[in-house]
Amino acid sequence: MKGIILAGGRGSRLFPLTLGVSKQLLPVYDKPMIYYPLSMLMLTGIRDILVISSPEDLPQFKRLLDNGSRWGLSFSYLEQAEPRGLADAFIVGKDFIGREPVSLILGDNIFFGTGLWNHLQDASTLKEGALIFTYPVKFPENYGVVELDEAGQVLSIEEKPDKPRSNLAVPGLYFFDQNVVDYASELQPSPRGELEITDIIQRYLLEGRLRAKQLGRGVAWLDAGTHETLIQAANFVQTVEERQGLMISCPEEIAYRMNFINKEQLESLARQMKSNSYGEYLFHLIGETVQDD
């Protein structure tokens, strides 16, 4: 399965913070924002990842992530000159996806919680159709909204409806088979002028090839796209990490535990950051004490 991180857009809801830097490069406590969606793809077992961003921001992502080899990954980069909607990611990434299943995650979405690993492992086996997640929210009119029957089957999906049929929103993490490229290419812009991913999901629904899995109370889904939610996400990560002594969405740790890299490679990464608590945490994972050169 291939993975795409969509890190485009202007980040206008975060102005003036994002006038000079991409939203997905802003810090969420102790990591760049993009580390959090990246970690979800890694936990799914995805190692071939495409980052899509604007022409002006793409060099910064390349500087931060490089080719991905330090984490046992392979990164590709493509430009999205103008934000044309989430579904445009499949048109931009057509050659990258090829005829493989693909996961798309939005660059400002943060997930954490009990049972998430099992959901991701289940999603990694997708060969046909599409899989989305649902999450209860207080203001569903701000999201794509899913209506389920008593058996958990999808009845309908709407994009930011005035009168939502449920309180179940669709988080920014999606799994599709290879047909998504063709479906995206056939889309027409919505009244908002965008290629809507909801329209793609709707097609899978009409074909009877859509599954939805509910994320329960044990999972936190945070959208760090506004000033308020950005600081809320940072406070959440800090609180959990300081209480548990465990990091949230640490690519080095995930790469090590998923056997993408070995102990010696993790130690090399730790030494690059030995002067701060992040590096100390990596040394702790391999049972070593930080040593000065």
C-alpha positions in Angstrom: 0.0 0.0 0.0 1.2 3.5 -0.9 0.7 6.5 1.4 0.1 10.2 0.7 0.4 13.1 3.1 -1.5 16.1 1.8 0.3 19.2 3.2 -0.8 21.9 0.8 -3.1 24.8 1.2 -2.4 28.3 2.4 -3.1 27.7 6.1 -5.2 30.9 6.1 -7.0 29.9 9.4 -3.6 30.2 11.1 -2.5 33.6 9.7 -0.1 35.3 10.5 1.7 32.1 11.7 1.6 30.6 8.3 2.4 33.7 6.2 6.1 32.5 6.0 5.9 28.8 6.8 3.7 25.8 5.9 1.1 24.9 8.6 2.4 21.3 8.6 5.9 22.5 9.6 4.6 24.3 12.7 5.5 22.7 16.1 3.0 20.6 18.0 4.8 20.5 21.3 8.0 18.6 20.6 7.6 17.7 16.9 6.7 19.2 13.6 3.1 18.8 12.8 3.7 16.5 9.8 5.3 13.9 12.1 1.9 13.0 13.5 0.2 12.0 10.2 3.4 10.4 9.0 3.4 8.2 12.1 -0.1 7.0 11.3 1.1 5.8 7.9 4.1 4.1 9.4 1.9 2.3 12.0 -0.1 1.0 9.1 3.1 -0.5 7.7 3.3 1.9 4.8 6.9 2.8 3.8 6.5 4.3 0.4 5.1 7.8 1.0 4.4 10.8 -1.2 4.3 14.4 0.3 2.2 16.8 -1.7 2.6 20.5 -1.0 2.9 23.9 -2.6 5.9 24.8 -4.8 7.2 27.3 -2.2 6.8 25.0 0.7 8.1 21.7 -0.8 11.8 22.5 -0.4 11.2 22.9 3.4 9.6 19.5 3.6 12.5 18.0 1.6 15.0 19.6 4.1 13.1 18.2 7.1 12.3 14.7 5.8 15.0 14.1 3.2 14.5 10.8 1.3 13.2 9.0 4.4 16.0 6.4 4.6 16.9 7.3 8.2 13.5 5.8 9.2 13.6 3.0 6.7 11.1 4.8 4.5 11.1 6.2 0.9 9.7 9.7 0.4 8.6 11.2 -2.9 7.5 14.9 -3.4 5.1 16.5 -5.8 3.8 20.0 -6.2 0.1 21.1 -5.9 0.3 24.6 -7.5 -3.2 25.5 -6.2 -5.4 23.9 -3.6 -8.1 22.2 -5.6 -9.7 20.0 -3.0 -8.6 16.8 -1.2 -9.4 14.5 -4.1 -6.9 16.3 -6.3 -4.2 14.5 -4.3 -5.0 11.3 -6.3 -4.7 13.2 -9.6 -1.4 14.8 -8.6 -0.1 11.4 -7.3 -1.5 9.3 -10.2 1.9 7.9 -11.3 3.1 7.4 -7.7 0.0 5.4 -6.8 0.1 3.3 -10.0 -2.3 0.3 -9.5 -1.8 -0.1 -5.7 -4.1 0.6 -2.8 -3.4 4.0 -1.2 -4.0 5.8 2.1 -4.4 9.5 2.2 -4.0 11.5 5.4 -4.2 15.2 5.9 -1.1 16.9 7.2 -2.9 18.6 10.1 -4.7 15.6 11.6 -3.5 14.0 14.9 -4.7 10.7 16.1 -3.9 8.9 19.4 -5.6 6.3 21.5 -6.5 2.8 22.5 -7.4 0.4 19.6 -5.9 2.7 16.9 -3.2 0.2 16.1 -5.8 -2.5 15.5 -7.8 -0.2 13.2 -4.7 0.6 11.2 -3.6 -3.0 10.9 -7.1 -3.9 9.6 -6.9 -1.0 7.1 -3.5 -2.2 5.8 -5.1 -5.4 4.4 -7.5 -3.4 2.1 -7.4 -4.7 -1.5 -10.8 -3.8 -2.8 -13.2 -0.9 -2.1 -12.7 1.9 0.4 -12.4 2.3 4.2 -13.2 5.4 6.2 -13.4 6.1 9.9 -16.1 7.9 11.8 -15.7 10.0 14.9 -18.4 11.7 17.1 -18.1 15.5 17.2 -20.0 18.3 18.8 -20.5 20.4 15.6 -20.8 17.9 12.7 -21.9 20.7 10.3 -18.2 21.6 10.0 -17.2 18.2 8.6 -18.1 15.5 6.2 -20.9 13.6 8.0 -21.7 9.9 7.8 -25.0 8.3 8.6 -24.9 4.6 9.7 -27.6 2.0 10.2 -27.8 -0.1 13.4 -25.4 -2.7 11.8 -22.8 0.0 11.2 -23.3 0.1 7.5 -23.1 3.5 5.7 -26.4 4.9 4.6 -25.3 8.4 3.5 -22.4 10.8 3.5 -22.6 14.6 3.1 -20.0 17.4 3.0 -20.7 20.1 5.7 -24.5 19.7 5.7 -26.7 22.4 7.1 -28.8 19.8 8.9 -26.5 16.8 9.7 -28.1 13.4 9.8 -25.7 12.3 12.6 -22.9 13.6 14.8 -20.4 11.3 13.1 -17.6 13.1 11.2 -15.1 11.6 8.8 -11.5 12.2 10.0 -8.8 13.0 7.5 -7.5 9.5 7.1 -8.8 7.4 4.1 -8.0 4.1 2.5 -8.9 3.3 -1.1 -8.2 0.7 -3.8 -6.5 1.5 -7.0 -9.7 2.7 -8.7 -9.6 5.9 -6.7 -7.3 7.5 -9.3 -9.8 6.9 -12.1 -12.7 8.1 -9.9 -10.8 11.3 -9.0 -10.0 12.0 -12.6 -13.8 11.9 -13.5 -14.8 14.4 -10.8 -16.2 17.8 -11.5 -15.6 20.7 -9.1 -18.3 21.2 -6.4 -20.1 24.5 -5.8 -17.1 25.3 -3.6 -14.9 25.0 -6.6 -13.1 21.9 -5.2 -12.7 18.3 -6.1 -14.5 16.8 -3.0 -13.2 13.5 -1.5 -16.8 13.1 -0.3 -17.9 12.6 -3.9 -15.3 9.8 -4.3 -16.5 8.1 -1.1 -20.1 8.5 -2.3 -19.2 6.6 -5.4 -17.8 3.7 -3.4 -21.0 3.8 -1.3 -23.2 3.6 -4.4 -21.2 0.6 -5.6 -21.6 -1.2 -2.3 -17.8 -1.1 -1.7 -17.5 1.2 1.3 -16.7 0.2 4.8 -16.8 2.5 7.9 -15.1 1.8 11.2 -16.0 3.8 14.3 -13.3 5.4 16.5 -14.6 5.2 20.0 -14.0 7.2 23.2 -10.6 5.8 23.6 -9.3 7.6 20.5 -8.5 11.3 20.3 -8.7 13.0 16.9 -7.3 16.5 16.8 -7.4 18.9 13.8 -4.6 21.4 14.5 -5.8 23.9 11.8 -6.7 26.9 13.9 -4.9 28.9 16.6 -7.1 27.4 19.3 -6.8 23.8 18.1 -3.1 24.1 17.5 -2.4 25.0 21.2 -5.0 22.4 22.3 -3.1 19.7 20.4 0.3 20.8 21.9 -1.1 20.8 25.4 -2.7 17.4 24.8 0.6 15.9 23.6 2.6 17.5 26.4 0.2 16.3 29.1 0.1 12.7 27.8 3.9 12.5 27.3 4.8 13.9 30.7 2.3 11.7 32.5 3.2 8.5 30.7 6.9 9.1 29.9 6.0 7.8 26.4 6.1 9.8 23.2 3.2 10.3 20.8 4.0 9.9 17.1 7.7 9.6 17.3 8.9 8.4 13.9 12.2 7.1 15.2 10.5 4.9 17.8 7.9 3.6 15.4 10.6 2.8 12.8 12.5 0.9 15.4 9.5 -1.0 16.8 8.3 -1.8 13.3 11.7 -3.2 12.4 12.2 -0.6 9.7 15.6 0.3 11.3 17.8 -1.6 13.8 19.3 -0.7 17.1 22.5 0.8 15.7 20.5 3.1 13.3 18.3 4.3 16.2 21.4 5.0 18.3 22.8 7.1 15.4 19.6 9.1 15.3 19.6 9.5 19.0 23.1 10.9 19.0 22.1 13.7 16.6 19.6 14.9 19.3 21.5 14.0 22.5 21.4 17.5 23.9 17.6 17.5 24.5 14.9 15.3 26.0 13.9 14.0 22.5 17.4 12.4 22.1 17.3 11.2 25.7 14.0 9.4 25.0 15.5 7.6 22.0 18.5 6.5 24.1 16.1 5.2 26.7 14.5 3.0 24.1 17.7 1.2 23.5 18.6 1.1 27.2 21.6 3.3 26.9 22.7 6.4 28.8 23.5 9.6 26.9 27.2 9.9 26.5 29.2 13.0 25.5 31.6 12.6 22.6 
